[in-house]
Each structure stands twice: as C-alpha cells, then as structure tokens.
Amino acid sequence: QVQLQESGPGLVKPSETLSLTCNVSGGSISTYYWTWLRQSPGKGLEYLGYVYYTGTTNYNPSLKSRVTMSVDTSKNQFSLKLSSLTAADTAVYYCARDQSSYGSGTFDIWGQGTKVSVSS
Amino acid sequence: QSVLTQPSSVSEAPRQRVTISCSGSTSNIGKNAVYWYQQFPGKAPTLLIYYDDILPPGVSDRFSGSKSGTSASLAISGLQSEDEGDYYCAAWDDSLNVVVFGGGTKLTVL
C-alpha cells in the first residue's frame, strides 16, 4: 500500500528556509494531488497547499510569498520550501495524498509528520 | 480563529451516541464536500468521512456524516473508549482557494 514519509531538519533558525521532502513508496506519484499541511503545538490543522504530479501548484495565500512546492517524479517524491521562518512556523509538518479530482481535500494517506522548531 | 466552527469538546458515556457539529458558510460547506478527520495524540490525522457522508474502506459504520446548508455533522454511535480523540471537519473554500478546517473537537468517552 502507498506510504508517505517526511524528511528534513528538526531545527531551523529564524529567517532561514525550511526544506522538507516527502517520499512516496508503494505506488506512483504520477497521479493525484500531493499536499502539505501543518499543525502548530496544541492547535488545529492548517493547509499549506498542493503540488499536482504535473508540477501545477496551489498555495495558501497566507503563505504564498514564502512557500514553494515541487515534485520529482523520477524520485517519487515531492518537496516543500518555506522561507523567512519565524517562531510562528514551529509545527508538525505533514505530507498527504489528496485523492479528490480537483485537489479539494480528500486526504486519504498521511505521512507520520515531522516536527520542526524555529529557534536560534 | 478557524473558518469552520466546531465545539471545542464533547463528552458522552460508552454505548451512547454523540454528534459533533461543523458550521461554515456558502463559500465552503454550502458549496463543497465536507470531510471529517480523526486524530489521536501524537499521531497523524486519518480520513473518517469524505464527500459529506461516505466512509472510506475500513472505517466502522458507527461513524456517519451529514450536511444541511452551511452546516455538517459527524455522528458516532455505540461509543467506545477507543473513539476518544480529536475530530476535525474540513472543506474547500471557494473564496480563499484553500482547504479550511474547523478548530477540532476533543471527544471524551466518560
């Protein structure tokens, strides 16, 4: 079955750029929308955006100027870059597969999540 | 403040039925499918209900979803202690062009 696994640094300094990768195993990335979400400590879920397997992206406007998502079909993985980090970006970051037709929210498979702290 | 509004907590006794409400607007729940996610402490969320009322394979039929206008509900019947956790509703928002979530509801089985 398809599994997702996030990887990246657990600690990043303020003003730096966070880079996370989500590896897709057990199936091809060349279908579906691939999504990033995050959950701040003790808070709810926040949608960051998606990258379609063709490379088409949609970002949360609240982050639009700071976020970049990309897909590498040859490696069966997709990535998130978030720049100009502040303490408010401290969160558990999840990658997820969206199996809906339009990337509208059917997150049927999730990674286990990776905790990212922004601190000097 | 979350775009979708859920009660912060609900509680009920074992074997009883509980409902969790989710209130939105015409730009999200009123026009688009509603999703429900279940999350246990330290774990990733899992899809519980999609397209308003459809259960993914493997989800117990004790869970059901419904929608009316700009509100949706998740019902859990025959409550069990293993149902304790956080429940989130979600929907695409046509105005914001993002998936929006409720703030989450913590379910306690007394």
Contacts between the chains, C-beta under 8 A, distances in Angstrom:
chain1	res1	chain2	res2	distance
A	44	B	2	6.0
A	44	B	88	6.5
A	44	B	101	5.6
A	44	B	102	7.1
A	44	B	103	4.8
A	44	B	104	4.8
A	45	B	37	7.5
A	45	B	45	6.8
A	45	B	88	5.8
A	45	B	90	7.5
A	45	B	101	4.6
A	45	B	104	7.6
A	46	B	101	7.2
A	47	B	98	5.1
A	47	B	99	4.2
A	47	B	100	7.2
A	47	B	101	7.1
A	49	B	98	7.6
A	58	B	97	6.8
A	58	B	98	7.9
A	60	B	98	4.9
A	61	B	96	6.8
A	61	B	97	6.9
A	61	B	98	7.1
A	94	B	44	5.8
A	94	B	45	7.7
A	100	B	33	7.8
A	100	B	50	8.0
A	102	B	92	7.9
A	104	B	32	6.4
A	104	B	33	6.7
A	104	B	92	4.1
A	104	B	99	7.0
A	105	B	33	7.1
A	105	B	35	5.2
A	105	B	90	5.4
A	105	B	91	6.7
A	105	B	92	5.5
A	105	B	99	4.3
A	106	B	33	7.9
A	106	B	35	6.6
A	106	B	47	6.9
A	106	B	50	4.9
A	106	B	51	7.6
A	107	B	35	7.5
A	107	B	37	7.3
A	107	B	45	7.4
A	107	B	47	6.1
A	108	B	47	5.0
A	108	B	50	7.7
A	108	B	56	6.4
A	110	B	44	4.1
A	110	B	45	6.2
A	110	B	46	7.0
A	111	B	44	6.6
A	112	B	43	7.9
A	112	B	44	5.7
A	113	B	44	5.2
